[in-house]
């Protein structure tokens, strides 16, 4: 019996030892598992912090690139220079719609609000932009989180240079639930954007579900972690690990991004493991010891390896695969962690690729092209080729944007196939591409540019149709045309503009064009202020009737006295006014001023007809006839004393529309004249349709006219043609008595030119008329 008791005690002792060992093992596994999961979740949050920073920075770089494209846009600069908020807002709206931006603002050089997509919202026009603007003033740009009226925006603010700063442009995207959802899909961690509020947190956006988000909003700021610490926070019935990070430029109180990982979800995979461990504890004592040893070896080693792997992921090292031991829960956890590591690495690589490559063509984007150009400038001679498709907007408008995307993809393929190995092809945006060529001289670069143009001009066969493309190319070389990337890109773009203007296909930057370009930008901006500043004035050149030798009419000629540049030639500023859309205001200023002066002459007993020039764009102004009649009535000038001169080339741009506009003007009683006749290639049939009263022979035929010259034949034929059609004929550019004598013989009706008088101000003109009348009496 004692033997049995001893045996029993031994058995009981062994069973007790085994049970104690099993319970201890279970306790150790439970504690180690929870500690490992907590450590892993903390490390996932640390990894999530790195991924968040790259994710947020990549989005910010894309936003800055979008703002840079807008800031470099010539149309926007011209709109800003115009000072017209509606024009600026239209440019902002067009660009924002193309890039999918949620907000866009334009500030003056002093930070004053000019225009924006949000209109008069106080959050945008008040002190809300003070902090981003101050950062941009200090750094040259700013990228900040901006809370406005319950919404959070990521705003990029950069200067608009022409060449000096003429304003600040901002492009923003909403940091909303979709933004948080993208990060949640990338890392598996939830993200919320909030700041301290009254009695809790003001949550702008979150990827959390409704109950968890409501619980988050009820937290006091003191319950959130500080610095880089991770804190266990209860949200409703779940426990979450939370890491709070500040967002740059978010004001006071600051906006923070809260990275959240659910502890309950992370612990869920271990519930089955615990159950199996309890079942294993009921096995025989001898097997229990073996199983305990097996479990010790089977659990501790994978957990340590997972912790080491998590540390490597935290440090950004994704190169070493995670070892998987067995097919149990720990093995599946290790496999899942390995897949997560591969997924994070792949997503980081994809984010970096998307940040530096065009999504449609796969080519490097403007940011990467700029980096490659900066790197290439220090090694050898390089050439920058800017390429822009001609009439691409017509392709988009006619065949649709889907077809336009196919064209851009095919253009990208052709450029990649046509360049040399080692040369870079990039898409800068829209239909604009860049080619970076290494180790080339000017002749070789120009020949390569022509070869690229030939490749692009080959018929393009797409699944739906076949089209012919054309393009314009601008070329700038280092170091001939610039020593830095910004200068080379700008000058290649200027050469591209010259190629488009001259329809030459390929153009190489010409020294001095950059200065002309910058001067034109400055003039466009100042031109819109010229009327208000009183810088525009009129000169009058007399037209002499050859039959009576009397001054019958005067031509009003516009002059601009710039406040810093001095006199600016009409040949320079009139084309700029047409390109900027300001020509309508200039024409109305000339009409009003000329008719007002005519009224003063009439009051003083001098009856002179006055001629005013119209541009091609004026003929597109449907309100012009009404304005002319209103001016005539206001100044009480008879309609027949106003002569409107339209160049022959302007009439040829859209003959049918121009003729309809001329009929409307003629119906008001004014006289119409075709200026620069003989240079516009109009046909006799078209001339016959036009309701004009006179034609004006271009001075290029008159100035050097001699009796036996071809110019004399042209002038004599033009005069006879005009008379046969019942029109008066005027010759301009009369500078010699030889030209005057020939014109008298040819029976020209009126003449004007420096032989009689240069353009004069109103007072000196009347004095000249008096002296001329006395001399010819």
BELQUI-V957606 format. One record per helix or strand. SS is the DSSP state (alpha for helix, beta for strand). FROM is the first residue (numbers start at 1). TO is the last residue. Records with the same first field share a line. If there is no record, write none. Layout:
BEGIN
SS=FROM-TO  FROM-TO
END
This chain:
BEGIN
alpha=2-72  74-82  85-99  122-125  127-139  177-187  210-217  221-223  263-268  270-281  285-314  329-356  366-377  392-399  401-418  442-457  485-502  513-530  570-580  583-603  618-620  624-635  639-641  648-653  655-667  684-689  699-702  710-724  737-745  762-776
beta=103-107  113-116  141-148  151-161  165-174  190-197  200-206  230-235  238-246  255-262  357-357  364-364  382-389  424-429  432-438  460-461  466-467  471-478  506-508  536-545  550-562  566-568  609-614  642-647  671-677  694-697  728-732  750-752  760-760
END
